[in-house]
Amino acid sequence: MSFAGLHHVDPKVNFDKEAYRLLKPSGILCIADALKNSKVAKFLDIFVDQYNSMGHQGNFLTEQTK
């Protein structure tokens, strides 16, 4: 599964709980998203925010995200 908008999910713990509930006992959950203050995060929150009529403010992953 690819979920390209995880940085719009808040709180992430709800997503995590549901994803783990759906996993098979030997399943693996691999999460990837932009890190807070990364070039990708800044592009989304500055450029996309400015030129998208809906704006953009992401709640990006941090080193402490579990």
C-alpha positions as CSV (number, residue, x, y, z in Angstrom):
1,M,0.0,0.0,0.0
2,S,1.2,3.5,-0.7
3,F,-0.3,6.3,1.3
4,A,1.2,9.6,0.0
5,G,-0.5,11.8,2.5
6,L,0.6,10.5,5.9
7,H,1.8,14.0,6.7
8,H,-1.9,15.0,6.7
9,V,-2.9,12.5,9.3
10,D,-3.1,13.7,12.8
11,P,-2.7,12.1,15.3
12,K,-0.6,9.5,13.5
13,V,-1.1,7.1,16.4
14,N,-4.6,6.3,15.1
15,F,-3.3,5.4,11.7
16,D,-0.6,3.3,13.3
17,K,-3.0,1.4,15.5
18,E,-5.3,0.6,12.6
19,A,-2.5,-0.4,10.3
20,Y,-1.1,-2.8,12.8
21,R,-4.6,-4.2,13.5
22,L,-4.9,-5.0,9.8
23,L,-1.5,-6.7,9.5
24,K,-1.2,-10.4,9.4
25,P,0.8,-11.8,12.4
26,S,4.0,-12.0,10.4
27,G,3.3,-8.8,8.4
28,I,5.5,-5.8,8.1
29,L,4.5,-2.1,8.1
30,C,7.0,0.2,6.4
31,I,6.3,3.9,6.7
32,A,8.0,6.6,4.6
33,D,7.3,10.3,4.4
34,A,9.2,13.5,4.4
35,L,11.0,14.6,7.5
36,K,10.2,17.9,9.2
37,N,12.4,20.7,7.8
38,S,13.6,18.5,4.9
39,K,13.8,20.0,1.4
40,V,10.6,18.0,0.4
41,A,8.7,19.3,3.5
42,K,9.8,22.9,2.8
43,F,8.8,22.6,-0.9
44,L,5.3,21.3,0.1
45,D,4.7,23.8,2.9
46,I,6.2,26.9,1.0
47,F,5.8,26.4,-2.7
48,V,2.8,24.2,-2.8
49,D,1.1,26.2,0.0
50,Q,1.6,29.4,-2.0
51,Y,0.4,28.1,-5.4
52,N,-2.3,25.6,-4.4
53,S,-5.7,27.1,-3.8
54,M,-6.2,24.6,-0.9
55,G,-2.8,25.5,0.6
56,H,-0.5,23.0,2.3
57,Q,0.6,22.5,5.9
58,G,2.1,19.1,6.6
59,N,2.6,17.3,10.0
60,F,5.9,15.7,8.9
61,L,7.8,12.9,10.6
62,T,10.5,13.8,13.1
63,E,13.4,11.8,14.6
64,Q,11.0,11.0,17.5
65,T,8.1,9.7,15.4
66,K,7.4,6.1,16.3
